[in-house]
Amino acid sequence: MPPVRRKKARGQEPLPTVTKTPANLDASVITEPLDSLISAVGNKIEREWPARFANIQGARELFLLTVRIADVTSRSIRWLAAEKPPNPARIPEYCLSVPPLNRTILDNLFTVMFVLEDLPGRCEWYHKAAWREERLELDRYVTQYGHLAEWQEWVARLKAHSDFGIRFLGISAGEVAEPSKMRSWPNAGAMSGYGLSPKVPAPLGRVFMKYLDDWFYKDLSQQAHLGGTGLMKRASVFLHERHDPERQAALRKNNYFWWGQTITLMLALASELEDYFKFGLRERIQYLWGLTVPVIVVAKEVYDKRYAALLGVSR
């Protein structure tokens, strides 16, 4: 896949600039070792979870599920965006569904970085916030459908799950009585500045999170929510007729750009987990950055901003 460059501009963002033709690259050179790497990260978490973290309830499950969902999201994106092998069931316009999927991978990355700042405390917060949302959902079901006989089994299952969470997470009686007063989990946009004083320089990880929020999350959120700007970024190609060369060119450029984002975000996720947990996958991650940086401009930008230093390699 070719590298693409993002440009800062007023108004509608210009189409990414392709700096190498697709014919020059075989995507599998990157995607096959990437899939193998991400599977290895998941296997390390599942089968070789470090004993020193065994007492942190729910930590292993949090990271395992995060990696697994990021993996399946990445593979789904690549199916939607693929050009080879040709498939009559896949039309070029399917790539327009990629930005919201990339946002979910970015959410995975933000969550991992935020939790790893304080693994015991943030992991507890994450799971209790999840219980809070489930309990509030249960309350809505009880209010709306609790009087209907056909809903009794469903409501009972939700309550049993909620009651298990009370025991597993040590939810207090006060929290059970008023779950809405428990802390909710911050969204990605709030994480970069969480708990920081403007009078103190931000840690490097938070500086990077602010960069991700400014240049990735805001853009992908616009495209997921389909406000005016987001709608135009994703859907403006439909203003051209199906066989208009401009429509086909726009689809290809956006396709390559979003594909490059996917690869970059997956490598960033693997890099953060390897740096913290030391699973022994550093060389494989360095190798993959080495493959992507020369051919995906957004990967080079992200790598230079954080991972060259984090992985102990300079380019």
C-alpha positions in Angstrom: 0.0 0.0 0.0 1.3 3.5 -0.8 2.2 6.1 1.8 -0.2 9.0 2.3 0.3 12.4 3.7 -2.1 14.4 5.8 -2.4 18.1 5.3 -3.6 20.7 7.8 -6.1 23.0 6.0 -9.1 25.2 6.6 -12.5 23.8 5.5 -12.8 20.5 3.9 -9.7 18.3 4.3 -7.9 17.7 1.0 -7.6 14.2 -0.3 -4.5 12.5 0.9 -1.5 12.7 -1.3 -0.3 9.3 -2.7 3.5 9.2 -2.9 4.0 5.7 -4.2 1.8 3.8 -6.6 -0.1 0.8 -5.3 1.6 -1.5 -7.9 4.9 -1.0 -6.1 3.8 -2.7 -3.0 2.4 -6.1 -1.9 0.2 -5.4 1.2 0.7 -9.0 2.5 4.3 -8.2 3.1 3.1 -6.0 6.0 -0.3 -7.6 6.9 0.8 -11.2 7.3 3.6 -10.5 9.9 1.3 -8.0 11.5 -1.5 -10.5 12.0 1.0 -13.0 13.4 2.4 -10.4 15.8 -1.1 -9.4 17.1 -2.0 -13.0 17.6 1.2 -13.5 19.5 0.4 -10.5 21.7 -3.0 -12.0 22.5 -1.5 -15.4 23.2 1.1 -13.9 25.6 -1.7 -12.2 27.5 -3.9 -15.3 27.6 -1.2 -17.9 28.3 1.8 -16.1 29.9 0.2 -13.4 32.0 2.9 -12.1 34.3 2.6 -13.5 37.8 3.3 -10.1 39.3 -0.1 -8.9 38.0 -2.1 -11.9 39.0 -3.7 -10.1 41.9 -5.1 -7.3 39.8 -8.7 -8.4 39.2 -9.8 -8.2 35.6 -6.6 -6.9 34.2 -5.7 -9.9 32.0 -9.3 -10.0 30.7 -9.3 -6.3 29.9 -6.1 -6.5 27.8 -7.0 -9.8 26.2 -10.4 -8.6 25.0 -8.9 -5.3 23.9 -6.3 -7.0 21.7 -8.8 -9.6 20.3 -11.3 -6.9 19.3 -8.7 -4.7 17.8 -7.4 -7.7 15.8 -10.8 -8.6 14.4 -11.5 -4.9 13.6 -8.3 -4.6 11.7 -9.0 -7.7 9.7 -12.5 -6.5 8.9 -11.1 -3.2 7.7 -8.7 -4.9 5.4 -11.4 -7.0 3.9 -13.6 -4.0 3.3 -10.6 -2.1 1.8 -9.0 -4.9 -0.2 -8.5 -4.8 -3.9 -7.0 -8.3 -4.2 -8.2 -10.9 -4.7 -11.1 -9.4 -6.7 -14.4 -10.2 -5.1 -17.8 -9.3 -6.7 -19.3 -9.1 -3.3 -17.0 -6.2 -2.3 -17.5 -2.8 -3.9 -15.0 0.1 -3.7 -17.5 2.1 -1.7 -17.2 -0.3 1.3 -14.0 1.5 2.3 -16.2 4.5 3.4 -17.1 2.4 6.4 -13.5 2.2 7.6 -13.2 5.5 9.6 -15.6 4.5 12.5 -13.8 1.2 12.7 -10.4 2.9 12.9 -11.8 5.0 15.7 -12.6 1.8 17.7 -8.9 0.8 17.3 -7.9 4.2 18.4 -10.2 3.9 21.5 -8.4 0.7 22.3 -5.1 2.4 22.1 -6.2 5.3 24.4 -7.6 2.9 26.9 -4.4 0.8 27.0 -2.2 3.9 27.4 -4.5 5.4 30.1 -4.9 2.2 32.1 -1.1 1.4 32.0 -0.4 4.7 33.8 -1.8 3.1 37.0 -2.6 -0.5 36.3 -4.3 -1.5 39.6 -6.2 1.8 40.1 -7.3 2.4 36.5 -8.3 -1.3 36.0 -10.5 -1.1 39.0 -12.0 2.1 37.8 -12.6 0.7 34.3 -14.5 -2.3 35.6 -16.5 -0.4 38.1 -17.5 2.1 35.5 -18.6 -0.8 33.3 -20.7 -2.2 36.1 -22.2 1.3 36.6 -23.4 1.4 33.0 -24.7 -2.2 33.2 -26.6 -1.4 36.4 -28.1 1.8 34.9 -29.1 -0.3 31.8 -30.8 -2.9 34.1 -32.7 -0.1 35.9 -34.0 1.1 32.5 -35.1 -2.4 31.5 -36.9 -2.8 34.9 -38.7 0.5 34.5 -39.7 0.0 30.9 -40.4 -3.8 30.7 -40.2 -5.2 34.3 -44.0 -5.5 34.5 -44.2 -7.7 31.4 -44.2 -11.5 31.8 -42.3 -12.1 28.6 -39.4 -9.9 29.8 -38.9 -11.6 33.2 -36.3 -14.1 32.1 -34.2 -11.4 30.3 -34.4 -9.0 33.3 -33.5 -11.8 35.7 -30.4 -12.7 33.6 -29.3 -9.0 33.6 -29.8 -8.8 37.4 -27.8 -12.0 38.0 -25.0 -10.6 35.9 -25.1 -7.3 37.9 -25.2 -9.2 41.2 -22.1 -11.2 40.2 -20.3 -7.9 39.5 -21.2 -6.6 42.9 -19.4 -9.6 44.5 -16.5 -9.8 42.0 -15.7 -6.1 42.1 -16.6 -5.3 45.7 -19.3 -2.8 44.8 -20.4 -1.1 48.0 -24.0 -0.9 49.3 -23.9 2.9 48.7 -22.8 2.4 45.1 -25.5 -0.2 44.5 -28.1 2.2 45.8 -26.9 5.1 43.7 -24.9 3.8 40.7 -25.3 7.1 38.8 -23.0 8.8 41.4 -20.1 6.4 40.6 -17.3 7.6 38.3 -17.9 7.0 34.6 -15.0 6.1 32.4 -13.6 9.1 30.5 -13.7 9.2 26.7 -10.5 9.4 24.7 -10.7 13.1 24.3 -10.6 13.6 28.1 -7.8 11.2 28.8 -4.9 13.3 27.5 -5.6 16.1 30.0 -7.0 14.0 32.9 -5.6 15.1 36.3 -2.9 17.4 34.8 -2.1 20.9 36.0 -1.5 23.5 33.3 1.4 24.7 35.3 3.3 21.4 35.0 4.7 20.0 31.8 2.7 17.0 30.6 4.3 13.6 30.7 5.5 12.3 27.3 2.7 9.8 27.1 0.1 12.5 27.6 1.7 14.7 25.0 1.4 11.9 22.5 -2.2 11.2 23.5 -3.0 14.9 22.9 -1.4 14.6 19.4 -3.6 11.5 18.8 -6.7 13.4 19.9 -5.9 16.4 17.8 -5.0 14.7 14.6 -6.8 11.3 14.7 -9.6 11.2 17.2 -11.3 14.4 16.4 -11.2 13.6 12.7 -12.4 10.0 13.1 -15.2 11.1 15.5 -16.5 13.6 13.0 -16.7 10.8 10.4 -18.3 8.4 12.8 -21.0 10.9 14.0 -21.6 12.3 10.5 -21.9 15.9 11.3 -21.5 18.2 8.3 -17.8 18.0 8.1 -17.7 14.3 8.8 -20.4 13.6 6.3 -18.5 15.4 3.6 -15.2 13.7 4.4 -16.7 10.3 4.1 -19.5 10.7 1.6 -18.6 13.5 -0.8 -17.6 10.9 -3.4 -21.3 10.1 -3.9 -21.6 13.5 -5.5 -19.8 12.0 -8.5 -21.4 9.4 -10.8 -20.5 5.8 -10.0 -18.1 5.4 -13.0 -16.7 9.0 -12.8 -12.9 8.8 -12.8 -12.8 11.4 -10.0 -15.0 9.2 -7.8 -12.8 6.2 -8.4 -9.6 8.2 -7.7 -11.1 9.7 -4.5 -12.1 6.2 -3.3 -8.6 4.8 -3.9 -6.9 7.7 -2.2 -9.1 7.5 0.9 -8.8 3.8 0.9 -5.0 3.9 1.1 -5.0 6.6 3.7 -7.4 4.8 6.0 -5.6 1.5 5.5 -2.4 3.2 6.5 -4.1 4.4 9.7 -5.2 0.9 10.5 -1.7 -0.5 10.3 -0.2 2.3 12.2 -2.7 2.1 15.1 -2.3 -1.6 15.4 1.5 -1.3 15.6 1.1 1.5 18.2 -1.2 -0.8 20.3 1.3 -3.7 20.1 4.2 -1.3 21.0 2.5 0.1 24.1 1.8 -3.4 25.4 5.3 -4.7 24.7 6.9 -1.7 26.3 5.0 -2.3 29.6 4.7 -6.0 29.8 8.0 -7.1 28.1 6.5 -10.1 26.3 9.7 -10.6 24.3 8.2 -9.3 21.0 10.2 -6.1 20.6 12.3 -7.3 17.7 9.2 -8.3 15.7 7.6 -5.0 16.4 10.7 -3.1 15.4 10.8 -5.2 12.2 7.2 -4.2 11.3 7.8 -0.5 12.0 10.8 -0.9 9.7 8.5 -2.2 7.0 5.8 0.4 7.4 7.7 3.6 8.1 9.3 3.9 4.6 5.9 3.4 2.8 3.2 4.9 5.0 3.8 8.5 5.8 1.4 8.6 8.8 3.3 5.6 10.3 6.6 7.5 10.0 5.0 10.5 11.8 3.6 8.4 14.6 6.8 6.3 14.9 9.0 9.4 15.1 6.8 11.1 17.7 6.9 8.1 20.2 8.0 4.7 19.2 11.5 5.3 18.0 12.3 6.4 21.5 10.0 4.0 23.3 11.4 0.9 21.5 15.0 2.1 21.8 15.7 2.5 18.1 16.4 5.6 16.1 15.9 6.0 12.3 
